[in-house]
Amino acid sequence: MITLPIKKQWFDMILSGEKKEEYRDYTQYYLSRFGAYFGKQITIRLRNGYRKDSPSAICKVIPHYKTGCAEWGAEPGTKYITLEIQSVRLEAGDPS
């Protein structure tokens, strides 16, 4: 399972259902992780921090290549690997 670190602001918005997409730069690094899954649902872990005990959530997402929403952290007109969030659940044992 792919684990992605994420800032608290975006993590909290995803948990509340307000933010429906997560963005990653269109780089070789992220293309190697998500490119084969464009248009297909996969499971990832979003972690608010880098420590193993940081709050985390398990998400079902569908990767796409498209522009993002500025309200959710994307730069206008910039294309990203966009992870369309289908479902979210706080990971068991998470203190949040």
C-alpha positions, -999 to 999 in steps of 0.1 A, spaced: 0 0 0 13 34 -9 17 58 21 17 95 15 25 122 40 0 151 41 -3 184 60 -28 186 88 -50 212 71 -55 189 41 -57 157 62 -85 172 84 -104 185 53 -103 150 38 -115 134 70 -144 158 72 -154 151 36 -148 187 25 -117 179 3 -125 154 -24 -90 152 -41 -54 150 -31 -27 163 -54 8 151 -62 32 167 -87 34 151 -121 69 138 -116 86 105 -125 85 96 -89 47 98 -86 41 86 -121 60 54 -113 37 49 -83 3 58 -98 7 58 -136 -4 21 -140 -35 28 -120 -50 59 -138 -87 55 -139 -87 25 -115 -96 24 -78 -67 17 -54 -61 19 -17 -36 43 -2 -27 55 33 -26 93 40 -4 100 71 -4 134 88 33 134 94 62 111 89 62 91 121 47 56 121 24 67 150 12 99 132 -26 101 125 -34 82 93 -64 73 72 -70 45 46 -85 59 14 -99 44 -17 -88 67 -46 -89 69 -84 -57 85 -99 -61 109 -128 -40 134 -146 -57 168 -145 -58 203 -130 -67 207 -94 -88 230 -72 -70 260 -58 -92 258 -26 -77 224 -20 -40 234 -25 -35 232 -63 -19 260 -83 -44 273 -110 -37 259 -144 -12 233 -132 -18 196 -140 -12 171 -112 -16 134 -105 -50 139 -89 -62 113 -64 -100 114 -65 -111 103 -30 -139 77 -30 -139 67 6 -120 75 38 -117 57 72 -95 66 101 -69 39 106 -76 17 137 -57 27 168 -54 63 156 -57 88 185 -74 115 164 
